[in-house]
Amino acid sequence: MSSMGFGSGWERPQTSFGPVQGSLVANGPGESLVFEALREKKSVDGMISTGLCGALDPALRVGDVVVCADTPIHSQGPCVRGAVHSIDRVAITAAEKRTLRNQSAAIAVDMEAASVQRKAAEWGVPFLCIRAVSDRAGDTLPLDFNRYRNARGDFSRTRIALAAMARPFTVMPQLIEFDRNCRRAADALGDFLADCRF
């Protein structure tokens, strides 16, 4: 989870469109870790939930930037507008993604945006959601990553690595490809955010 709050007390360098003040919060995946990170009210003027998402719309490709339809931003970078549906687990299979698409009519799925939005509403500040696609609607992920979360909700990289090494000729190549896709999505998200005007 990564969310950004804009408000007083955090200075950032001057840019071509004036001073930017903000703080970054990254606390891990899922609702409970969002609420843990945002337990105490911050002095912010708005909140952005940003990070990776899975595609629910088959038209989306890895690296596409998804912006919630009502998010008021301007950017030269390409994006797709639509709803992001949040669940407190990783959507693993193509079949699960089809079900989520049918139930929610969203174009993408993530694990935190709805929780950040609830906090923004509680604090009475605007909410924005910007995500980048790490896996397509038709993709089934190489492992059920939900099995490798601890009680706090974090993913165990060690357990994921051990599970992959147990099937080196099937899971490992797929996991490497997924990691490559996540990096591609993160790069696309960074480029998009660098050009945003809020």
C-alpha positions as CSV (number, residue, x, y, z in Angstrom):
1,M,0.0,0.0,0.0
2,S,1.2,3.4,-0.8
3,S,-0.7,6.6,0.0
4,M,0.3,10.2,-0.2
5,G,-1.0,13.0,1.9
6,F,-0.6,16.6,1.0
7,G,-0.6,19.2,3.8
8,S,1.5,21.2,6.1
9,G,4.8,20.2,7.8
10,W,6.4,18.4,4.9
11,E,8.5,20.4,2.5
12,R,9.4,19.2,-1.0
13,P,11.5,21.0,-3.6
14,Q,10.0,23.7,-5.8
15,T,8.8,22.5,-9.2
16,S,7.6,24.3,-12.3
17,F,4.1,24.5,-10.9
18,G,5.0,25.7,-7.4
19,P,5.9,24.1,-4.1
20,V,4.7,20.6,-3.3
21,Q,4.2,19.5,0.3
22,G,3.5,15.9,1.1
23,S,4.3,12.8,3.0
24,L,4.5,9.2,1.8
25,V,3.2,6.2,3.7
26,A,3.9,2.7,2.7
27,N,2.9,0.0,5.2
28,G,2.1,-3.2,3.3
29,P,-0.9,-4.8,1.7
30,G,-4.5,-4.8,2.8
31,E,-7.0,-3.0,4.9
32,S,-5.6,-3.6,8.4
33,L,-2.2,-2.2,7.4
34,V,-3.8,0.9,5.9
35,F,-5.7,1.5,9.2
36,E,-2.5,0.8,11.2
37,A,-0.6,3.4,9.1
38,L,-3.3,6.0,9.3
39,R,-4.4,5.4,12.9
40,E,-3.7,9.0,14.0
41,K,-5.2,11.8,11.9
42,K,-2.6,13.6,9.8
43,S,-2.7,17.3,8.9
44,V,-3.3,16.8,5.2
45,D,-5.3,18.5,2.5
46,G,-5.9,15.3,0.4
47,M,-4.9,11.7,0.1
48,I,-3.8,9.6,-2.9
49,S,-3.9,5.9,-2.9
50,T,-1.3,4.7,-5.5
51,G,0.5,1.4,-6.3
52,L,-0.1,-1.6,-8.4
53,C,-3.4,-3.3,-9.3
54,G,-4.7,-6.3,-11.2
55,A,-6.7,-5.8,-14.4
56,L,-10.4,-6.8,-14.4
57,D,-11.0,-5.3,-17.9
58,P,-9.5,-7.6,-20.6
59,A,-8.5,-4.5,-22.6
60,L,-6.0,-3.4,-19.9
61,R,-2.3,-4.3,-20.4
62,V,0.6,-4.5,-18.0
63,G,1.9,-1.0,-17.4
64,D,-1.4,0.7,-18.1
65,V,-2.2,3.5,-15.6
66,V,-5.7,3.4,-14.1
67,V,-7.1,6.5,-12.7
68,C,-10.4,6.4,-10.8
69,A,-13.1,8.1,-12.9
70,D,-13.7,11.0,-10.5
71,T,-10.0,11.8,-9.8
72,P,-9.3,15.4,-10.8
73,I,-5.8,15.3,-12.2
74,H,-4.0,16.5,-15.4
75,S,-1.2,14.6,-17.0
76,Q,0.4,14.3,-20.4
77,G,0.8,10.6,-19.7
78,P,-1.8,8.1,-21.0
79,C,-4.2,6.6,-18.6
80,V,-7.5,4.7,-18.4
81,R,-10.3,6.1,-16.3
82,G,-12.6,3.7,-14.4
83,A,-13.4,2.2,-11.0
84,V,-10.9,0.3,-8.9
85,H,-12.4,-2.4,-6.7
86,S,-10.6,-3.2,-3.4
87,I,-10.5,-6.6,-1.7
88,D,-8.4,-7.8,1.2
89,R,-6.6,-10.5,-0.7
90,V,-4.7,-11.0,-4.0
91,A,-7.0,-11.9,-6.9
92,I,-5.1,-14.9,-8.1
93,T,-7.0,-16.5,-11.0
94,A,-8.5,-15.3,-14.2
95,A,-11.8,-16.9,-13.1
96,E,-11.7,-14.9,-9.9
97,K,-11.0,-11.7,-11.8
98,R,-14.0,-12.4,-14.2
99,T,-16.3,-12.8,-11.1
100,L,-15.0,-9.6,-9.6
101,R,-15.6,-7.8,-12.9
102,N,-19.1,-9.1,-13.1
103,Q,-19.9,-8.2,-9.5
104,S,-18.4,-4.8,-9.3
105,A,-18.2,-3.5,-12.9
106,A,-14.7,-2.2,-12.0
107,I,-11.9,-2.2,-14.4
108,A,-9.1,-3.1,-11.9
109,V,-8.7,-4.6,-8.4
110,D,-6.4,-3.6,-5.6
111,M,-6.0,-4.2,-1.9
112,E,-6.0,-0.7,-0.3
113,A,-7.7,2.1,-2.2
114,A,-11.1,1.7,-0.6
115,S,-9.6,1.7,2.9
116,V,-7.6,4.9,2.1
117,Q,-10.8,6.4,0.7
118,R,-12.7,5.6,3.9
119,K,-9.9,7.4,5.9
120,A,-10.0,10.4,3.6
121,A,-13.8,10.6,4.1
122,E,-13.4,10.3,7.9
123,W,-10.9,13.1,7.9
124,G,-12.9,15.2,5.5
125,V,-10.3,15.5,2.8
126,P,-10.3,14.8,-1.0
127,F,-9.3,11.3,-2.2
128,L,-7.5,10.3,-5.4
129,C,-6.7,6.9,-6.7
130,I,-4.0,6.2,-9.3
131,R,-2.8,2.6,-10.0
132,A,-0.7,0.7,-12.6
133,V,-1.6,-2.7,-13.9
134,S,0.8,-5.5,-12.9
135,D,-1.2,-8.5,-14.2
136,R,-3.9,-8.8,-16.9
137,A,-7.4,-10.0,-16.5
138,G,-6.7,-13.3,-18.2
139,D,-3.6,-14.0,-16.2
140,T,-3.5,-16.5,-13.4
141,L,-0.6,-15.7,-11.0
142,P,2.1,-18.3,-10.5
143,L,1.4,-18.8,-6.8
144,D,-1.5,-18.2,-4.4
145,F,0.3,-15.3,-2.6
146,N,-2.5,-15.2,0.0
147,R,-1.0,-18.4,1.5
148,Y,2.2,-16.5,2.3
149,R,0.8,-13.6,4.3
150,N,1.6,-13.4,8.0
151,A,-0.9,-12.6,10.8
152,R,-0.1,-8.9,10.3
153,G,-0.9,-9.1,6.6
154,D,2.6,-8.7,5.1
155,F,3.8,-11.1,2.4
156,S,6.7,-13.4,3.4
157,R,9.3,-13.1,0.6
158,T,11.2,-16.1,2.1
159,R,8.1,-18.4,2.0
160,I,7.3,-17.2,-1.5
161,A,10.9,-17.9,-2.6
162,L,10.8,-21.4,-1.0
163,A,7.5,-22.2,-2.7
164,A,9.0,-21.2,-6.0
165,M,12.2,-23.2,-5.5
166,A,10.0,-26.3,-4.8
167,R,8.8,-26.1,-8.4
168,P,11.8,-24.5,-10.2
169,F,10.8,-25.4,-13.8
170,T,7.2,-24.3,-13.6
171,V,6.7,-21.7,-10.9
172,M,10.1,-20.0,-11.0
173,P,10.0,-18.7,-14.6
174,Q,6.4,-17.4,-14.1
175,L,7.4,-15.7,-10.9
176,I,10.4,-14.0,-12.7
177,E,8.0,-12.8,-15.4
178,F,5.5,-11.5,-12.8
179,D,8.3,-9.6,-11.1
180,R,9.3,-8.1,-14.4
181,N,5.7,-7.0,-15.0
182,C,5.5,-5.5,-11.5
183,R,8.7,-3.5,-12.2
184,R,7.3,-2.4,-15.6
185,A,4.1,-1.2,-13.9
186,A,6.0,0.6,-11.2
187,D,8.1,2.4,-13.8
188,A,5.0,3.4,-15.7
189,L,3.3,4.7,-12.5
190,G,6.4,6.7,-11.6
191,D,6.5,8.3,-15.0
192,F,2.8,9.2,-14.8
193,L,3.0,10.6,-11.3
194,A,6.1,12.7,-12.2
195,D,4.0,14.5,-14.8
196,C,0.8,14.9,-12.8
197,R,-0.8,18.2,-11.9
198,F,-3.2,18.0,-9.0
